[in-house]
Each structure stands twice: as C-alpha cells, then as structure tokens.
Amino acid sequence: MATAPANEDEMRELVAKAQAYQQRLDLLQQQANLVQVSVEDVDRALKALDSLEGQETGHEMLVPIGAGSFVHATISRPGTVLVGLGSGVTVERKAADAKAIFQSRRTELEKVLAETTGAIGQVGNELMRLQQEAQKYQQQ
Amino acid sequence: MNELPPQIQNQLAQLQQVQQQAQALIQQKGQVEMLLRETERALEELKKSPEDADVYRAAGELLIKAKREDVLKDLEEKKDNFDVRLKSLSRQEERVQQRFNQLQDQLKQALGKMQGAGAGAGPRAE
C-alpha cells in the first residue's frame, strides 16, 4: 500500500504519454492520407497526359466543369501543358517536360509517404507498449 | 489545483499560457516554412523553364498571363519576406522557450519548498 501513490503518479504519467502518442499517431495518419490524395492527383495528371499524347490541333474533347457536367473544347496547342508550380504560378511546358515534373513530384511524395508510414508504425508500437504497461498497472 | 497556494496556481497558469504561446508559434512557423518551401520550388522550376515560356499568375479561379521576369521578381520578393518572417518567428520561439524554462524552474522550486514545508509540518502536527 505504501507504493500506491508512486504507482498512481506513474499511471498518470503513462496515460499522459499514451494520449500524446495517440495525438501524434492521428496527425501522422492525417498527413499520410493527404499525401496519398496528392499521389493519386499526380497519377490522374500523368494518365491524362498519356491519353492526350499524339492528339493534333482541333481534336475534340470535353472539359469537366463540375457536377458531372462538361463543355465542348478543342485542343489548340497540342503537346503543351500548363503546369502549376505552386505559389499561384503556372507555366507552359512541353508535355514531356510536364511528365518529368509530375514523375519527380510523385517520387518525392512516395518518399514522404514511406517516411510517414514508418513513423506511424513506430508511434503505433510505442503506443501499444504504453497501453500494455498501463494494463499491467491496472491489474496490480 | 484547489489545494495549491494562490502563488503556485498563478505560476501554473502563466506556464500554461506560455506553453500555448509556444504551440501557436510552432504552428505559425510550420505554415511559413511550408510557404517558403513552396515558393522556393516554384522559383526553381520557373528558372528551369524556357525564357519564352508562357507564364500565368492565379487570380482566384482565373489564370492571367504574366511576364516571366515579373513573376520571377515577385517570387524572389515572396521568398525574402518568408525568410524574414521565419527568422522573426524563430527568435520569438526562442524567447518563449526561455520564458517557459524559467517559469518551469520557478514552479519546481516552489513545489519543492511546499513539499518540504509539508514534510516538516507532518511530525509537529502529530
């Protein structure tokens, strides 16, 4: 019984640590989801570029305007793409250059995703260890 | 918390306030770091683009054609501004961290004294 206050303190510390790890885990999972969405976005752009390859001036297409609706359009500058660079800047590049930019972005995003997934694993393991330790204290 | 002397309660409240300030600064710093990285990347990529490439600036949903040189200049200015803001936030963060450490030490000392006084008072009470 004499050790009870010490155990209570340790238990409180464990719970606080577990909560902090849980918050970190939630943040990392949110980050991983966002990166995954970005990877899919880049993939869509790459797929669209592949589909447009070889199309000539005047080729008819439909441009989405949202709500599953489209307007008619024709290609006026085949082989060129307007690439968003961030910071509100967009530049016209050759389709091949644009593809290289997207592929480089994808590689970077995949690296971030792998790092985030690794961190999720580590934090998850530590959280599990803390929860098991807390359970032991409760059983004592 | 109610059992603590008012002075310690006050120190604890100050410590929590400083902690909140530190968290807000870390968040702001993270946002500025992200904007700085984005601007640096845009600048790097724009410099790699051919000099005669068409460049557009976003204005809401619209993209408006702009001169490459003007956009490069704007991005350089943006980058410099973010650099300055980041340095200022780092200095603030350092000051808040120092204040936090100082308050934490004061609180530890005060709690130590309180426990010491409590332990000393114990046998006398009996």
Boltz contact constraints between the chains, C-beta under 6 A:
constraints:
  - contact:
      token1: [A, 85]
      token2: [B, 42]
      max_distance: 6.0
  - contact:
      token1: [A, 85]
      token2: [B, 45]
      max_distance: 6.0
  - contact:
      token1: [A, 86]
      token2: [B, 38]
      max_distance: 6.0
  - contact:
      token1: [A, 86]
      token2: [B, 41]
      max_distance: 6.0
  - contact:
      token1: [A, 86]
      token2: [B, 42]
      max_distance: 6.0
  - contact:
      token1: [A, 87]
      token2: [B, 38]
      max_distance: 6.0
  - contact:
      token1: [A, 87]
      token2: [B, 39]
      max_distance: 6.0
  - contact:
      token1: [A, 87]
      token2: [B, 42]
      max_distance: 6.0
  - contact:
      token1: [A, 88]
      token2: [B, 57]
      max_distance: 6.0
  - contact:
      token1: [A, 88]
      token2: [B, 58]
      max_distance: 6.0
  - contact:
      token1: [A, 89]
      token2: [B, 42]
      max_distance: 6.0
  - contact:
      token1: [A, 89]
      token2: [B, 71]
      max_distance: 6.0
  - contact:
      token1: [A, 90]
      token2: [B, 56]
      max_distance: 6.0
  - contact:
      token1: [A, 90]
      token2: [B, 63]
      max_distance: 6.0
  - contact:
      token1: [A, 91]
      token2: [B, 49]
      max_distance: 6.0
  - contact:
      token1: [A, 91]
      token2: [B, 53]
      max_distance: 6.0
  - contact:
      token1: [A, 91]
      token2: [B, 55]
      max_distance: 6.0
  - contact:
      token1: [A, 92]
      token2: [B, 53]
      max_distance: 6.0
  - contact:
      token1: [A, 92]
      token2: [B, 54]
      max_distance: 6.0
